[in-house]
Amino acid sequence: MKNKYKIFLLVCITLIIMVGCSGSKEIQKTWKAEDATDNVYSIEIKANEINISNDKENEKLDYKQNVIGIENGVKYYGLTIDNEKYSILFPEKDNTDLALFLKIDSDDYLDGTLVYAMNTKEQPSYNDYTEKFLTH
């Protein structure tokens, strides 16, 4: 009986670790995106992989989600890609169709450099999103 309990506990812990590293359903979408140089992309976020593509190139990145949080009504997801920290944040409360993809240089997942403005419904504007959500 003790061995069955230990095996069950080990399986539960393994599942929790596996689920904890894959991306949340809220970020797993196909996004329209724009970067600082007005390049337009399609970004598909899957459970453990991000595909970034445009007319010229296609890049696949493995990632791990390591943080989920809410601060001042802004929901964010911390990611690790190639040992670098990033976050995807939803700056408008209850709107998960508009997001910011930030490169993080500190422990503050709400403070970083905007890499991509993202939206699932319409083509976003990097400059408009920067002005609206990141300029204080």
C-alpha positions in Angstrom: 0.0 0.0 0.0 2.9 2.4 0.8 4.4 1.9 -2.7 1.1 2.7 -4.4 0.9 5.9 -2.4 4.5 6.9 -3.3 3.9 6.2 -7.0 0.7 8.2 -7.0 2.4 11.1 -5.3 5.3 10.9 -7.7 3.0 11.0 -10.7 1.1 14.0 -9.3 4.3 15.9 -8.6 5.5 15.1 -12.2 2.3 16.3 -13.7 2.3 19.5 -11.7 5.9 20.3 -12.8 5.1 19.5 -16.5 1.9 21.7 -16.4 3.7 24.5 -14.6 6.3 24.8 -17.3 4.0 24.9 -20.3 2.2 28.1 -21.3 -1.1 29.1 -20.0 -4.2 28.8 -22.3 -4.6 32.6 -22.3 -1.4 33.1 -24.2 -1.7 30.1 -26.4 -3.1 31.8 -29.5 -2.2 33.0 -32.9 -1.3 36.7 -32.6 -0.9 39.5 -35.2 2.2 41.4 -34.2 4.4 44.4 -35.0 7.9 45.3 -33.9 9.7 48.6 -33.4 10.8 48.8 -37.1 7.2 48.3 -38.4 7.8 44.7 -39.4 4.6 42.7 -39.3 4.5 39.1 -37.9 2.3 36.2 -37.1 3.2 34.7 -33.7 1.7 31.4 -32.7 2.2 30.5 -29.1 1.8 26.8 -28.3 2.3 24.9 -25.0 6.1 25.0 -25.1 6.9 26.7 -28.4 6.6 30.1 -30.1 6.6 30.3 -33.9 7.3 33.8 -35.2 6.9 34.3 -38.9 6.6 36.9 -41.6 7.0 36.9 -45.4 10.8 36.4 -45.2 11.5 34.1 -42.3 10.1 31.6 -39.7 11.6 31.2 -36.2 10.8 28.6 -33.7 11.6 29.2 -30.0 11.2 26.9 -27.1 10.1 28.5 -23.9 9.1 27.8 -20.3 6.5 29.8 -18.4 7.8 30.5 -14.9 5.5 33.2 -13.5 1.9 34.3 -13.5 0.8 37.4 -11.8 -1.6 40.4 -11.5 -0.5 43.8 -10.5 -2.7 46.9 -10.6 -5.2 45.0 -12.8 -2.5 44.0 -15.3 -2.2 40.3 -15.8 1.2 39.0 -16.9 3.0 35.8 -17.7 6.7 35.4 -17.3 8.6 33.3 -19.8 12.2 32.1 -20.2 13.5 31.8 -23.7 17.2 30.9 -24.2 17.9 31.8 -20.5 16.5 35.3 -21.1 13.4 36.7 -19.3 10.4 37.9 -21.2 6.8 38.6 -20.2 3.5 38.7 -22.0 1.2 41.2 -20.3 -2.4 42.1 -20.8 -2.6 45.9 -20.1 -6.4 46.2 -20.4 -8.4 44.4 -17.7 -10.5 41.5 -19.0 -9.1 41.9 -22.6 -6.9 39.0 -23.5 -7.0 39.9 -27.3 -4.4 42.7 -26.8 -1.0 42.0 -25.4 2.5 43.3 -25.0 5.6 41.0 -25.4 8.4 42.5 -23.3 12.1 41.7 -22.8 12.8 41.9 -19.1 16.1 43.0 -17.6 15.1 43.0 -13.9 12.8 41.0 -11.6 9.9 43.3 -12.5 7.8 41.5 -15.2 5.9 44.7 -15.9 8.9 46.7 -16.8 10.9 46.0 -19.9 11.5 46.7 -23.5 8.6 46.2 -25.9 9.6 43.6 -28.5 6.1 43.0 -30.1 2.7 44.7 -29.9 0.3 41.8 -30.2 -3.4 41.5 -31.0 -5.6 38.5 -32.0 -8.3 40.5 -33.8 -6.5 43.3 -35.6 -3.1 44.4 -36.7 -1.5 46.2 -33.8 0.6 49.3 -33.9 3.9 49.2 -32.0 4.0 52.9 -31.7 0.4 53.3 -30.6 0.7 50.5 -28.0 4.0 52.1 -26.7 2.3 55.5 -26.3 -0.9 54.1 -24.8 0.5 51.5 -22.4 4.1 52.2 -21.7 4.5 55.9 -21.6 3.8 57.4 -18.2 
